Amino acid sequence: MTYFKMFMNIFYLLAFFSQQWGLTLALNFQCSDVNSMHSNNQEVSSRLRALEEQMLQVQSLLQGGTRPSYTTVQGYPEDCEEIYKNGTRVEGIYAISPDGRCPFFVHCDMTNGGWTVIQRRINGNVNFFRDWDDYVHGFGDVDGEFWLGLQKIHRLTQGGSQIYFGITNYDDTTDFAHYQTFTVHGAATKYRMNVDAYGYQGSINELFTFHDNMVFSTYDRDNDVHATANCCADHGGGGWWWKNCYKLGNVNGIYGKMTSGGLVTVTSTLHRKNGPEKRRPPRRRVG
């Protein structure tokens, strides 16, 4: 059999199962917000990993005969929770569409019921000293360190979500902060953020509501309310919902710096609507 025939047979087979089960095996990125994608090797690698994950899902369906029931018009899952509920337990990169519009890649934490990772700092390989446009569209590698992007976070949270900060301190102890209500509004509001302390759970004092109702700031878009300082530029250059200046608000600061502007290892995840409980780390040691 020629390579052409082999390719065509595989193509028709995938097309058949795509029609039968409503699977989306090829991602269409020719949509209105395509300019948010960065043409680099990390993005290509992310797409390949996502395609590999989708092929594993096809293999699972062939073996088990189950059919995913994704809710968006294009056949993409809304978020990682929906992927989890359809039986996938493999942590990794998936394509989602929270609102039926252009899909995008996210990293799914499948150890706690399907949480969508929107930000992660683990080794300092990605520079978070970025301008406004980068924070709007996102940067980094979703399989490593990254910021998902304000526009995508808005799409994920506009119907309501939870946010969970998992923090590793310099002494290797861990902390967490879990908020039941978190929303990022659209571009016209400069991505204004709302968070509520109701139902807060955490191993640290409740701090994030200090930033409630603030718009986003970067070093080149000073939207904080400090009378004289540029909070972002003065505290490491990481974009955030700066006020005057921050309490829980420097998770995009300088990695590894132990003074002002520095940062501990942190991962920020979202769960839309009423999700499962996140696994809580042990409380921070004292002394």
Secondary structure as GFF3:
##gff-version 3
##sequence-region A 1 287
A	DSSP	alpha_helix	3	21	.	.	.	ID=ss1
A	DSSP	three_ten_helix	34	36	.	.	.	ID=ss2
A	DSSP	alpha_helix	41	64	.	.	.	ID=ss3
A	DSSP	alpha_helix	80	85	.	.	.	ID=ss4
A	DSSP	beta_strand	92	96	.	.	.	ID=ss5
A	DSSP	beta_strand	104	109	.	.	.	ID=ss6
A	DSSP	beta_strand	115	121	.	.	.	ID=ss7
A	DSSP	alpha_helix	132	137	.	.	.	ID=ss8
A	DSSP	beta_strand	139	140	.	.	.	ID=ss9
A	DSSP	beta_strand	146	147	.	.	.	ID=ss10
A	DSSP	alpha_helix	150	157	.	.	.	ID=ss11
A	DSSP	beta_strand	161	168	.	.	.	ID=ss12
A	DSSP	beta_strand	174	184	.	.	.	ID=ss13
A	DSSP	three_ten_helix	187	189	.	.	.	ID=ss14
A	DSSP	beta_strand	193	196	.	.	.	ID=ss15
A	DSSP	beta_strand	201	202	.	.	.	ID=ss16
A	DSSP	three_ten_helix	208	211	.	.	.	ID=ss17
A	DSSP	alpha_helix	231	234	.	.	.	ID=ss18
A	DSSP	beta_strand	254	255	.	.	.	ID=ss19
A	DSSP	beta_strand	262	263	.	.	.	ID=ss20
A	DSSP	beta_strand	265	272	.	.	.	ID=ss21
###
